[in-house]
Amino acid sequence: MRARSDVLELAILGQLQDSPLHGYELRKRLNATLGAVRALSYGSLYPALKSLTAAGHIEPVDTAELPHALAGKRTRIVYQLTADGKERLATTLGSTGPDAWEDEHFDVRFSLFDEVQPEVRLRILEGRRMRMLERREAMREQMHRNRERRDAWTLELQRHGLEQIDREVGWLEDLITSERTQPSPHPTDQTTAAPPSDITEE
């Protein structure tokens, strides 16, 4: 549960980095970004907003000082990032630990890739690719072991899952290739970013 809460809080901070938003608009943007599968309810959004406010990462705004589009929303609380919130967002987006490429975190981190350095994107993409390759191998072994004990429909469902993993691996490999061929943002440093310490290259 804490992992899901961390992901939601990161998504909120990411959405607020450009401009203040009230809860209704924030929920719409989060749903548009994360998709229907992770559609948010107010029951999950407002506790996260309360937690971020208590931690000093976001704060309510005096709506009289906001642009006209938000100033009229007198019955809605409008939130903006604090200096601590901006620092936390920057620190989180710059991290490349294993959590960054796990299911709960990857989609949100990917949606904020425009805000991070190319070497960070590359490390996360490589980590996600390795995780999916591990998952594909485990699924293949399970299918082979249990083939004789599975009915045709279960086997078909497993094949479908394997095809989905294959597609994601191909997509990730295309993105990794693209990142590696982009011009370096630092002309004096032409080395390729090293893979995460807990990842072994094939």
Summary of the structure (lengths in Angstrom):
residues: 202
radius of gyration: 20.5
end to end distance: 33.3
largest distance: 68.8
contacts: 526
relative contact order: 0.11
helix: 69%
strand: 4%
